[in-house]
Amino acid sequence: MEHFFQCPYCWEEISMLLDTSVYHQTYIEDCEVCCNPIEVSPSFENNELVSFTAQSIEQ
């Protein structure tokens, strides 16, 4: 599923494809605009997105 959200670095709206087959995930993906790493944590229930966080990674 495609999910739109705001990048925690550049504040641009971006989208990511999320895998609904895994109940809870945490992974790193780069922003498609500014290329900074974002820690993404989606959770699903019955293939529906029930929570989503996207935060910057302190370097």
N, C-alpha and C positions, 0 to 999 in steps of 0.2 A: 504494500500500500504506500502511496506517496503522502508525505506529511510535510507541511510548510511551517516554518518557525523563523524566529529572528536570531541571527548569529550573535553570540555574546561578545564578539570582538568588533566587528564592523557595523553591526545593527541592521544589516541588509536582510530582507526576507529571502530565505533559501529553502530548498526542498531536499528531502532524502527519501529513498525507498526503504521501507521498513519490512522486515520479515515477520509476518504474523504467526508463523508456525512455532516460534519459540516464545514461551510465556513471558519471561523476563530476560532482558539483555542489557549489557553495558559494554560499550566499545568506543573506539576513537575513530572519528572520520574528519577529514579536512573540509573547511568551508569552501564552497565552490567559487566564492567571490574573493576572499582575502587569503585563502589557503592556510589559515591557522587551524590547529587541532582542536576539535570539540569533543568532549566526552558526552556521548548520547546514551540515555537510559530509557527505552520504551518498555511498557508492560502491556500485555494483552489479556483479554478474557473473552472467550468465544469468538476469536478472530477480530475483536474490536479493541481499539486503543483505549486503555483506561487511565494511563498516566504517561507523561513524557517529560524528561528534563534534558536540557542541553546546556552544558556549562563549559567555561573556559578552563584550560589546564594551566596551572601555575608553573612557570618555568624558572 
